[in-house]
Amino acid sequence: MSADERRAQILAIAAEEFAVGGLHGTSTETIARRAEITQAYVFRLFGSKRALFIQVVKQAFEQLTGSMRAAAGDRSGLEALSAMGRTYDALLGDRTALLLQLQGFAAASEPEVRDAVRESFARMWHTVADTTGLDPVAVKSFLAFGMLLNNSAALELRELDEPWALGVRTRIQPGLFTHITSETNR
């Protein structure tokens, strides 16, 4: 296996492990064992467990942000936002990426993690804002709904047939954002 292939393998294993166990609950020994390498090799490639965690969290955010950017294509405004929303909803099926984002927020008490998650969230914000050209309040509302969708997916609410869970799962129509602007929310 080439060094690049080995690195990709370790990142994939680390993503799965950190998604479930988080920064503090995941062992580099477990990651190394699954990759059939030594723990020392993991540290040689990534420097520290925290650095490896940050890398997989940033990759999860970038996958989401890049996919939303691609979904918007040449569109702008509410049309772009709607395309981004459909893509975002579909990406929530990737449980590993979803949980990695949430684990990143959960580990934000660590300054290095917080900085990385801030940077990733800022890129997401700028992608939505710059692509759509929409008002900051509309972007904020869109991302707020996204966080609700994250929590819904993490809690696997699609499996519940409870009225409150059905309410959380209601579809968001693009027209919802037409009136959510800085002008209407002062």
Residue frames as qw, qx, qy, qz and C-alpha x, y, z in Angstrom:
[[0.000, 0.891, 0.453, 0.000, 0.00, 0.00, 0.00],
 [0.393, 0.509, -0.040, 0.764, 1.39, 3.43, -0.94],
 [0.213, -0.162, -0.477, 0.837, 1.83, 6.14, 1.70],
 [0.319, -0.051, -0.125, -0.938, -1.10, 8.10, 0.21],
 [0.640, -0.226, -0.630, -0.379, -3.31, 5.02, 0.27],
 [0.506, -0.228, -0.699, 0.451, -2.31, 4.26, 3.86],
 [0.011, -0.061, -0.265, 0.962, -3.03, 7.85, 4.89],
 [0.500, -0.128, -0.333, -0.789, -6.47, 7.69, 3.24],
 [0.636, -0.228, -0.736, -0.047, -7.15, 4.38, 4.97],
 [0.337, -0.197, -0.601, 0.698, -6.25, 5.81, 8.37],
 [0.193, -0.002, 0.044, -0.980, -8.41, 8.89, 7.76],
 [0.596, -0.192, -0.527, -0.575, -11.39, 6.71, 6.82],
 [0.606, -0.266, -0.715, 0.225, -10.98, 4.51, 9.90],
 [0.206, -0.118, -0.419, 0.876, -10.41, 7.54, 12.13],
 [0.346, -0.154, -0.197, -0.904, -13.57, 9.18, 10.75],
 [0.670, -0.296, -0.613, -0.296, -15.65, 6.13, 11.66],
 [0.572, -0.249, -0.620, 0.476, -14.12, 5.88, 15.14],
 [0.109, -0.061, -0.253, 0.959, -14.26, 9.59, 15.99],
 [0.399, -0.286, -0.396, -0.776, -17.83, 9.86, 14.69],
 [0.708, -0.422, -0.549, -0.139, -18.92, 7.42, 17.37],
 [0.701, -0.389, -0.397, 0.446, -16.45, 8.08, 20.19],
 [0.060, -0.995, -0.028, -0.079, -15.51, 11.72, 19.74],
 [0.315, 0.755, -0.470, 0.333, -12.12, 13.20, 20.46],
 [0.275, -0.554, 0.656, -0.434, -11.78, 11.96, 24.03],
 [0.826, -0.082, 0.444, -0.338, -13.57, 8.64, 23.69],
 [0.876, 0.470, -0.106, -0.013, -11.58, 7.36, 20.72],
 [0.664, -0.552, 0.412, 0.291, -8.24, 5.64, 21.03],
 [0.374, 0.718, -0.499, -0.309, -5.48, 5.96, 18.45],
 [0.288, -0.281, 0.915, -0.008, -4.61, 2.41, 19.43],
 [0.617, 0.396, 0.633, -0.248, -7.99, 1.27, 18.09],
 [0.509, 0.790, -0.106, -0.325, -7.47, 3.22, 14.87],
 [0.061, 0.637, -0.752, -0.162, -3.99, 1.72, 14.44],
 [0.460, -0.054, 0.879, -0.112, -5.22, -1.80, 15.19],
 [0.652, 0.565, 0.418, -0.282, -8.01, -1.50, 12.59],
 [0.452, 0.821, -0.280, -0.208, -5.48, -0.22, 10.03],
 [0.973, -0.042, 0.030, 0.226, -3.06, -3.01, 10.98],
 [0.445, 0.626, -0.266, 0.583, -0.28, -0.54, 11.74],
 [0.498, -0.248, -0.539, 0.633, 1.44, 0.68, 14.87],
 [0.164, -0.902, -0.362, 0.171, 0.13, 3.52, 16.96],
 [0.413, -0.550, 0.215, 0.694, 3.53, 5.21, 16.49],
 [0.306, 0.195, 0.617, 0.699, 2.91, 5.28, 12.72],
 [0.031, -0.822, -0.547, -0.159, -0.40, 7.10, 13.27],
 [0.331, -0.854, -0.075, 0.395, 1.44, 9.72, 15.32],
 [0.462, -0.248, 0.434, 0.733, 4.23, 9.97, 12.76],
 [0.214, 0.438, 0.639, 0.594, 1.70, 10.72, 10.02],
 [0.170, -0.785, -0.446, -0.395, -0.64, 13.04, 11.93],
 [0.139, 0.512, -0.369, 0.763, 1.35, 14.32, 14.91],
 [0.186, -0.044, 0.697, -0.691, -1.34, 13.88, 17.54],
 [0.104, 0.451, 0.886, -0.036, -4.78, 12.44, 18.11],
 [0.132, 0.724, 0.309, -0.602, -6.18, 15.98, 18.19],
 [0.092, 0.499, -0.477, -0.718, -4.62, 16.80, 14.80],
 [0.001, 0.094, 0.939, 0.332, -6.10, 13.63, 13.30],
 [0.094, 0.606, 0.726, -0.313, -9.51, 14.46, 14.80],
 [0.120, 0.685, 0.018, -0.718, -9.37, 18.00, 13.43],
 [0.041, 0.282, -0.706, -0.648, -8.48, 16.73, 9.98],
 [0.004, 0.303, 0.930, 0.205, -11.43, 14.33, 9.77],
 [0.074, 0.696, 0.534, -0.474, -13.84, 16.92, 11.18],
 [0.089, 0.599, -0.234, -0.760, -12.66, 19.50, 8.64],
 [0.014, 0.063, -0.854, -0.517, -13.06, 16.94, 5.86],
 [0.071, 0.515, 0.848, -0.104, -16.65, 16.25, 6.95],
 [0.103, 0.752, 0.237, -0.607, -17.46, 19.97, 6.85],
 [0.037, 0.480, -0.510, -0.713, -15.72, 20.42, 3.51],
 [0.102, 0.188, 0.930, 0.300, -17.62, 17.50, 1.98],
 [0.097, 0.703, 0.655, -0.261, -20.87, 19.17, 3.00],
 [0.030, 0.760, -0.022, -0.649, -19.84, 22.67, 1.94],
 [0.067, -0.318, 0.701, 0.634, -18.40, 21.51, -1.38],
 [0.130, 0.350, 0.909, 0.187, -21.50, 19.48, -2.16],
 [0.115, 0.784, 0.472, -0.386, -23.77, 22.44, -1.43],
 [0.013, -0.641, 0.315, 0.700, -21.60, 24.70, -3.61],
 [0.084, -0.079, 0.853, 0.510, -21.77, 22.16, -6.45],
 [0.152, 0.536, 0.828, -0.070, -25.54, 21.74, -6.04],
 [0.121, 0.779, 0.206, -0.580, -26.11, 25.47, -6.46],
 [0.620, 0.364, 0.468, 0.514, -24.18, 25.48, -9.71],
 [0.218, 0.259, 0.197, 0.920, -24.79, 28.77, -11.53],
 [0.294, -0.735, -0.543, -0.280, -27.95, 29.53, -9.59],
 [0.151, 0.190, -0.404, 0.882, -28.30, 32.28, -7.03],
 [0.459, -0.267, 0.079, -0.844, -30.88, 33.52, -4.55],
 [0.719, -0.137, 0.461, -0.502, -33.64, 31.25, -3.34],
 [0.889, 0.348, -0.227, -0.190, -33.14, 28.88, -6.26],
 [0.446, 0.487, -0.679, 0.322, -29.55, 28.22, -5.13],
 [0.332, -0.353, 0.625, -0.612, -30.64, 27.97, -1.51],
 [0.877, 0.043, 0.144, -0.456, -33.28, 25.39, -2.42],
 [0.814, 0.393, -0.426, 0.035, -30.73, 23.28, -4.33],
 [0.166, 0.480, -0.702, 0.500, -28.31, 23.52, -1.40],
 [0.584, -0.242, 0.460, -0.623, -31.06, 22.48, 1.00],
 [0.942, 0.154, -0.097, -0.283, -31.99, 19.41, -1.05],
 [0.650, 0.442, -0.562, 0.258, -28.35, 18.37, -1.17],
 [0.134, -0.458, 0.627, -0.616, -27.86, 19.02, 2.53],
 [0.796, -0.134, 0.266, -0.527, -30.87, 16.86, 3.36],
 [0.922, 0.271, -0.266, -0.073, -29.54, 14.03, 1.18],
 [0.425, 0.525, -0.612, 0.411, -26.07, 14.25, 2.77],
 [0.501, -0.481, 0.450, -0.561, -27.53, 13.68, 6.22],
 [0.978, 0.016, -0.095, -0.187, -27.71, 10.02, 5.24],
 [0.642, 0.393, -0.509, 0.418, -23.91, 9.86, 5.66],
 [0.678, -0.701, -0.212, -0.055, -24.04, 9.18, 9.38],
 [0.753, -0.176, -0.094, 0.627, -20.27, 9.30, 9.80],
 [0.274, 0.372, 0.095, 0.882, -19.95, 12.80, 8.33],
 [0.397, -0.716, -0.277, -0.502, -23.00, 13.99, 10.27],
 [0.767, -0.595, -0.196, 0.139, -21.69, 12.72, 13.60],
 [0.657, 0.037, -0.058, 0.751, -18.21, 14.09, 12.91],
 [0.020, 0.593, 0.111, 0.797, -19.65, 17.58, 12.57],
 [0.615, -0.696, -0.180, -0.325, -21.51, 17.17, 15.85],
 [0.843, -0.318, -0.154, 0.405, -18.41, 15.74, 17.54],
 [0.445, 0.347, -0.020, 0.825, -16.49, 18.78, 16.33],
 [0.288, -0.685, -0.081, -0.664, -18.97, 21.08, 18.06],
 [0.816, -0.542, -0.195, -0.058, -18.89, 18.88, 21.16],
 [0.799, -0.177, -0.084, 0.568, -15.08, 19.12, 21.39],
 [0.267, 0.775, 0.092, 0.565, -15.04, 22.90, 20.83],
 [0.536, -0.843, 0.028, 0.039, -13.90, 23.47, 24.42],
 [0.740, -0.217, 0.284, 0.570, -10.45, 22.63, 23.05],
 [0.070, 0.778, -0.096, -0.617, -9.07, 25.83, 21.45],
 [0.091, -0.315, 0.747, 0.579, -7.51, 24.10, 18.42],
 [0.165, 0.386, 0.896, 0.146, -10.71, 22.20, 17.71],
 [0.127, 0.784, 0.423, -0.436, -12.83, 25.30, 18.25],
 [0.014, 0.640, -0.340, -0.689, -10.67, 27.25, 15.78],
 [0.092, -0.071, 0.872, 0.476, -10.93, 24.50, 13.16],
 [0.132, 0.560, 0.818, -0.034, -14.69, 24.18, 13.56],
 [0.080, 0.779, 0.170, -0.598, -15.07, 27.97, 13.43],
 [0.011, -0.451, 0.576, 0.681, -13.08, 28.06, 10.18],
 [0.090, 0.174, 0.931, 0.308, -15.16, 25.24, 8.72],
 [0.108, 0.698, 0.658, -0.262, -18.42, 26.85, 9.77],
 [0.034, 0.708, -0.090, -0.700, -17.24, 30.20, 8.38],
 [0.043, -0.196, 0.761, 0.617, -16.52, 28.54, 5.01],
 [0.087, 0.462, 0.879, 0.086, -20.01, 27.07, 5.05],
 [0.056, 0.767, 0.368, -0.522, -21.51, 30.46, 5.91],
 [0.016, 0.589, -0.356, -0.725, -19.55, 32.21, 3.15],
 [0.108, 0.052, 0.884, 0.452, -20.45, 29.52, 0.64],
 [0.087, 0.644, 0.758, -0.062, -24.16, 29.95, 1.33],
 [0.006, -0.810, -0.185, 0.556, -24.00, 33.75, 1.56],
 [0.072, -0.514, 0.487, 0.702, -21.75, 34.32, -1.45],
 [0.135, 0.128, 0.892, 0.413, -23.47, 31.77, -3.68],
 [0.052, 0.669, 0.741, -0.011, -27.02, 32.84, -2.91],
 [0.135, 0.347, 0.080, 0.925, -26.41, 36.55, -2.43],
 [0.447, -0.681, -0.521, -0.255, -29.06, 36.46, 0.26],
 [0.266, -0.772, 0.186, -0.546, -29.32, 38.60, 3.34],
 [0.152, 0.353, -0.821, 0.423, -27.47, 37.46, 6.52],
 [0.563, -0.084, 0.511, -0.644, -30.76, 36.76, 8.31],
 [0.877, 0.264, -0.149, -0.372, -31.84, 34.39, 5.51],
 [0.553, 0.429, -0.693, 0.170, -28.44, 32.64, 5.63],
 [0.162, -0.297, 0.729, -0.595, -28.70, 32.38, 9.42],
 [0.754, 0.039, 0.275, -0.595, -32.21, 30.91, 9.17],
 [0.818, 0.362, -0.405, -0.188, -31.10, 28.40, 6.54],
 [0.390, 0.379, -0.765, 0.345, -28.18, 27.24, 8.68],
 [0.406, -0.212, 0.587, -0.668, -30.39, 27.14, 11.78],
 [0.882, 0.137, 0.022, -0.449, -32.78, 24.82, 9.98],
 [0.670, 0.434, -0.599, 0.059, -29.73, 22.80, 8.96],
 [0.002, 0.356, -0.778, 0.517, -28.73, 22.35, 12.59],
 [0.704, -0.024, 0.376, -0.602, -32.25, 21.15, 13.37],
 [0.872, 0.329, -0.273, -0.238, -31.92, 18.66, 10.51],
 [0.358, 0.471, -0.753, 0.289, -28.54, 17.54, 11.93],
 [0.322, -0.225, 0.704, -0.592, -30.10, 16.85, 15.32],
 [0.824, 0.160, 0.120, -0.530, -33.07, 15.11, 13.74],
 [0.772, 0.407, -0.483, -0.068, -30.77, 12.85, 11.72],
 [0.155, 0.426, -0.784, 0.424, -28.49, 12.15, 14.70],
 [0.473, -0.081, 0.627, -0.614, -31.54, 11.15, 16.75],
 [0.028, -0.060, -0.930, -0.362, -32.80, 9.04, 13.82],
 [0.391, 0.267, 0.412, -0.778, -36.23, 10.67, 14.02],
 [0.516, 0.223, -0.537, -0.630, -37.22, 9.12, 10.67],
 [0.325, -0.027, -0.944, 0.047, -37.68, 5.91, 12.63],
 [0.068, 0.268, 0.691, -0.668, -40.25, 7.45, 14.99],
 [0.123, -0.487, -0.663, -0.555, -43.96, 7.69, 14.28],
 [0.241, -0.569, -0.536, 0.575, -44.59, 10.25, 17.01],
 [0.203, 0.908, 0.357, 0.089, -46.42, 13.53, 16.30],
 [0.237, -0.898, 0.192, 0.316, -43.50, 15.67, 17.48],
 [0.522, -0.275, 0.632, 0.504, -41.01, 13.71, 15.34],
 [0.436, 0.571, 0.613, 0.328, -43.31, 14.04, 12.32],
 [0.019, 0.981, 0.161, -0.107, -43.43, 17.80, 12.99],
 [0.387, -0.685, 0.418, 0.454, -39.66, 18.04, 13.02],
 [0.495, -0.007, 0.728, 0.474, -39.53, 16.16, 9.71],
 [0.439, 0.789, 0.381, -0.196, -41.93, 18.43, 7.83],
 [0.628, 0.337, 0.292, 0.638, -40.52, 19.64, 4.53],
 [0.145, -0.667, -0.061, 0.728, -39.22, 23.18, 4.32],
 [0.544, 0.704, 0.407, 0.207, -40.48, 24.95, 1.22],
 [0.516, 0.163, 0.072, 0.838, -38.14, 27.44, -0.50],
 [0.088, -0.724, -0.289, -0.620, -40.73, 30.21, -0.13],
 [0.626, -0.663, -0.341, 0.230, -40.20, 30.14, 3.62],
 [0.581, -0.295, 0.001, 0.759, -37.04, 32.19, 3.22],
 [0.252, 0.597, 0.358, 0.672, -38.55, 34.94, 1.03],
 [0.284, -0.863, -0.167, -0.383, -39.70, 36.95, 4.02],
 [0.759, -0.561, -0.043, 0.328, -36.76, 36.21, 6.30],
 [0.520, 0.577, -0.041, 0.628, -34.54, 39.25, 5.77],
 [0.360, -0.130, -0.378, 0.843, -32.80, 41.88, 7.85],
 [0.192, -0.244, -0.167, -0.936, -35.53, 44.31, 6.80],
 [0.660, -0.399, -0.410, -0.487, -38.34, 42.17, 8.21],
 [0.809, -0.386, -0.391, 0.208, -36.41, 41.10, 11.32],
 [0.228, 0.564, -0.287, 0.740, -35.19, 44.26, 13.02]]
